[in-house]
Amino acid sequence: MAGMAHAGTRARRLPRRNGASLRSIFLGLLGLTAFSLQACRFARDEPSWVEAHGNVSVRQIAASARGVDAVGNDKRIYRYPGPYGTPWHEISTTESVAAAASPEATYIIDTSAFVWRLGPGAPQRWDFSQNWAATAIAVDESDRVYVISQSRAARVVGAHLQVLACSEPVIALAACGAHAFVVSAKGQLFRAEDSACRELRVPGAVHSVAAYGQRLAIASGGIAYLQGKDGFDALPTPILYRETGRKLTDVLEVSVSKNTLWARVSEGHVVMFSEVL
């Protein structure tokens, strides 16, 4: 009987232990949930960069309403995001050296210096464009195309080039409305129109420029900047998260669409700015 009483006592205590344990677990989970929600709230309050899925490395990027197109290391053209399960989707096998995108189409320069338009329907190669020997291409929101030809910025007018006013050798350009923004070999930034070329004040030597509508972005000294009311505002340094920990990285190139700023960073990875423009 004593043994049975002892067994009965143990049987009554087990539920109390489990109850205390369950309460502890519940309270712990509740605390973790509250901490997670707080952390998410803080993350949303502070703009940052988000790395594109797929862990790919690319040579150049071109933002659009479709996402971002890129010249891959294999020189083919890819688009992010792709269909379900395929973050980066190949949209052209044509080996290319440069790309640009408008709301309507993607433009590329292939390795033979031909300009192509990849839009609705079959790809179109501009056979007349090879003589331009274009090295870079830009397109504005109205589908007007600009190129760098013989180190000069020019607008494409029919089958011909209309050279813009800036006489400095050009290494990068972006198109916006009836004008273009060009970067000189010295890192200066100019607003170029048909008959005028105005230098803009920048925080340092510029190596990439992007424009859409009223938005202008640059990369200088490995940092991305957005133009504000009183000049260019520096954006946070992109952070890549790896198994070995966090890694600060430099911005090599910027590209902007109607609502989104993208950047190509060290090692060719692609990141997107968390704030809607």
N, C-alpha and C positions, 0 to 999 in steps of 0.2 A: 504493500500500500504506500509506504514511504517513497519507494522508487517511482510509483505511478504519480504521486503528488509532485515529485521533483520534475518528472517529465512534463506534467501539466503546467508547472510554473514556467518552464522553458518555452513551452508552446505559446503561453500568453505573452511572453516578452518579445518574441520575434517580430510580431506585427509592429510593436512600438519602435523597434530599431529600424525596420524598413520604412516606417512612416517618417522618422527623423531623417533618414538617408534621402528619401524622396523629396522631402521639403528642402534639404540642403541642395540637392541637384537642381530643383526647380528655381530656388533663389539664385543659384549660380548662373543658370541659363538666362534668367531674367536680367541679371547684371551684365552678362556678356552681350545680350541683345541691346540693352540700353547703351552700352559702350559702343557697339557697332553702329547703332543709329546715330549716336553723337559723332562718331568718326566720319560717317558718310555725310553728315550735315556739314562738318568742317571741310571735307574734301570738296563739296559743291561750292562752298563759299570762297575757296581759293582757286583761281584759274590755274590750270596745269595742262600738260600735254599727255595724250593717250596714244600709246603705240598701236599701230595697225596689226591685226592678227596675221599669222603666217610666218613671222620672223624672216622676211625676205630682205634682200639687199638690191637696190636699184641705182641707176645712173642719173635719172632725172624724173621730175614729177610735173603733172599738169592737172590742176584742180578744175572740177566742173560740178554741175548739179547732179551728175551721175556718180560722183565720188571723187576718186583721183586716178588718173591714168599715169603710167610710168614706163620709161624705157628700162627694161631689165638688163641685168649683167650679160645676158645672152643677146642683147640688142632687140629683142622682140618687145611688143607692146602689151602691157597688162593693165587690167582695171580692178580697182578695189572699191567696194566689196563686190565679189563675184556671186554666182549662184550658191545656194545652200551647200555648205560643206567645202566650198572652194573660195577661200578669202580673196585670192588673186586669180583672175580669169584672163586667159590669153585672148586678146581681141585682134591681133595681127601678127603674122609670122614674118612680116617684112623687116629686115634688119635695119635699124634706125639709129640716128645719132641725136635726135631732138624731137620734142613733142610739145604741143599746146592744145588747149581745149576751150571751146565756146559752149554756150547752152545747146547749140545745134549739132556740133561735130567735133571730132578730134583731128588735128593736123600733125603730120610727122614729116621729117626730112630723113630720107633713107641714106644708106651708106654710099649711094651713087649720086647724091645731091639732088634727087628729085623730091618735090613736095607732093604729099598725098593728102587727100581729104577722106577721112573715115567717118562717114555719117550714115544716115538712113540710106539703105540700098547698097549697091556694090561700091567698093573702094575706088576712088578716082585719082589717077596719077596725072599730075600736071606736066605733060611732056615738055612744055616750053620753059619749065623752071630750072632745068639742070644748069643752064648757062649762068644762073645767078650765083652758083657755088655757095648757097646759103649755109650758114653754120648754126643758126638759132632761129626760132620762130615764135611768134606770139599772135594771139587773136583776141579781139575784144568781145564784149557781150553782144554786139551786133554782127558778129561773124566777119569783121574786117581783119585782114591778115597783114602782119608785119614780119620782116625778116632782117637778119644781119647778113649783109652781102659785102664782101671785101672790107670788113671791119666798119661798115657804115650801116646805120639803121634806115630802113626804107619801108614804105607802105606798098602793098601789092595792089595795082590798079589794072584790072584785066590781066593781060599777059606781060605787063611791064612793071617796073619798079619806080616809085617816086621817092627819091632820097630825101630824108628829113634834114632839117636845118643844122643839127649839131654836127660839127666838123671833127670832134674828138673821135679817135678809134674806140669802138664800142665792143664790150664783152658780154653784155646781158641787156635784155629789154623786156618790157611789159606793155600791153596795149590797153587803152581805156578811152572809149569814146572817140573823139576826133584827134586824139594825140597819143603819144607814147612816152613812157619813162625809160631812159636809157642809162646804162652804167658805163662810164669810160674805163679805159685801161688803168687809169690812176685811182679808180674807186669813187669818182665823183658821180653824183646823180643829177640828171637833167630831165626837164620836161620838154619834150621835143614836139613841135608842130610844123606845119608846112614851111613857115617863114620865120619862126622864132625858136630860140633855144634858151631856156632859163635854168640856171643851176639852183638846186634846192639845198638847204642846209641839212646836213646829216651828222650823226654822232661819231662817225668814223668811216674809213674806207668801206664802200659797199661792194659786196660780191654777188648779191642776188636781189632782184626786185620783182614784185607781183602787184597787180592792180585789178580791181573790179568795181565798176560804179564809182562811188566816192571813197572806196577803201584802197589804201596804199600800204604795202608791207615791204620791208627790206630785211636783209641779213647783213650784219656787219660784225666782224670780230667774233664770229661764232654765236652771236645773239640775234634773235628775231625782234623786230620792232614793228609797231603799228603806228601810223600817223594819227596824231591827235590834234587838238585845237592849238596847242603851243609847241608843236614839233613832234618828234618821234618818241613814243613810249616803249621802253624795254619790256619784253615779256619774260616770264620765268625760264630758267634753263631747263631743257628737257631732261628727264630722268628715265633711264631704261632699267627695268627690273629683271635681274638674272638670278640664277641659282646661287651665285657667289655674292649677291647683294645688289645694292643700288649703284648705278653708274651714271654720272653726269656726262652729258654729251653736247657737242657743238652743233649749231644749226648751219648747214652748208647751203641750203636752198629753201626758198619760201614759194608758195603758190596759193592763190586765194580764189574762191568762188563767191557766189552771192552771199552765202551764210557761213562759210567755213574757211579756216586758215589751216593749211597743211605745211609740213616741213620735211625735208630730207636731212637726216642728221648723220653724225659720224658712223662709219661702216655702212652707209647707204640705207639705213632703216628709215621708215616713214612714220611720222607722228601727226596727230590732229589736235589742234587747240580746243580745249574743253568748252570755251565760251562761244555762244552763237554770235556772229558779227552783226 
